[in-house]
Amino acid sequence: MAERLRLDAVELDGFMKLLDGSVTSLKGLRNALSGATVGGLGTGELDKACEEFQEDWKYGAEQIGEQAEDLSKIIGQSKDAFLEVEDALVKALHKPGKTNNDVVEVPK
């Protein structure tokens, strides 16, 4: 079981940076969409379709950005909690006065 409980803090940090970069890109997309105009592209129907598309993507990009930010925060909190528990276990297992005879091995 212990071999399944591994955490690579460096990988999680990299993933959180990737998510943060995605959030920044999505904010840039939302800014670009907010400044874009759709009038005069063609027929009235095409202009209306483009405007609806822009609104849908603006909302979708906002939602994806918010969820990516939340996910990054949750991953960071989970990593911190895992490392805190791991540190507490290491300290508890290495208290002064403990001998190897005190260690109980759990069968795999």
C-alpha positions in Angstrom: 0.0 0.0 0.0 2.8 2.4 0.8 4.2 2.2 -2.7 0.9 3.7 -3.9 1.1 6.7 -1.5 3.7 8.7 -3.2 3.7 12.4 -4.0 6.0 14.2 -6.3 5.9 17.8 -5.0 7.9 19.1 -7.9 5.5 17.6 -10.4 2.5 19.1 -8.5 4.2 22.5 -8.5 4.8 22.2 -12.2 1.1 21.3 -12.8 0.0 24.2 -10.7 2.2 26.6 -12.7 0.7 25.1 -15.9 -2.8 25.7 -14.6 -1.9 29.3 -13.6 -0.5 29.9 -17.1 -3.8 28.6 -18.5 -5.7 31.0 -16.4 -3.6 33.8 -17.6 -4.1 32.8 -21.3 -7.9 32.5 -20.7 -7.9 36.0 -19.2 -6.1 37.2 -22.3 -8.8 35.5 -24.5 -11.6 37.1 -22.5 -10.0 40.5 -22.9 -9.5 39.9 -26.7 -13.1 38.8 -27.0 -14.5 41.8 -25.0 -12.7 44.2 -27.4 -13.6 42.5 -30.6 -16.5 43.8 -32.6 -18.6 41.6 -34.8 -20.6 44.2 -36.8 -20.2 44.4 -40.5 -18.8 40.9 -41.1 -21.5 40.0 -43.6 -25.2 39.5 -43.4 -27.2 40.3 -40.4 -27.6 36.6 -39.6 -23.8 36.1 -39.7 -23.2 39.1 -37.5 -25.8 37.8 -35.0 -24.3 34.3 -35.0 -20.8 35.7 -34.4 -22.1 37.8 -31.5 -23.8 34.8 -29.9 -20.6 32.7 -30.4 -18.6 35.5 -28.8 -20.9 35.6 -25.8 -20.9 31.8 -25.4 -17.1 31.6 -25.5 -16.8 34.6 -23.1 -18.9 32.8 -20.6 -17.2 29.4 -21.2 -13.7 30.9 -20.9 -14.7 32.6 -17.6 -16.0 29.3 -16.2 -12.9 27.3 -17.3 -10.6 30.0 -15.9 -12.4 30.0 -12.5 -12.3 26.2 -12.4 -8.6 26.1 -13.3 -7.9 28.6 -10.5 -9.9 26.6 -8.0 -8.2 23.4 -9.1 -4.7 24.9 -8.7 -5.6 26.1 -5.1 -7.0 22.6 -4.2 -3.9 20.8 -5.5 -1.7 23.2 -3.6 -3.7 22.7 -0.4 -3.7 18.9 -0.9 0.1 18.9 -1.5 0.7 21.0 1.7 -1.6 18.7 3.8 0.1 15.6 2.5 3.6 17.0 3.2 2.5 18.0 6.7 1.2 14.5 7.5 4.3 13.0 6.0 6.5 15.2 8.2 4.5 14.3 11.3 4.8 10.6 10.5 8.5 10.9 10.0 8.9 12.7 13.3 6.7 10.2 15.2 8.6 7.3 13.8 11.9 8.7 14.7 11.3 9.8 18.3 14.3 9.5 20.6 14.4 6.3 22.5 12.8 4.2 19.8 14.6 1.2 18.6 14.3 -1.0 15.6 12.5 -3.5 17.8 9.7 -0.9 18.2 9.0 -0.8 14.4 6.2 -3.0 13.3 6.2 -4.1 9.6 2.9 -4.4 7.9 2.7 -7.2 5.3 2.2 -6.1 1.7 
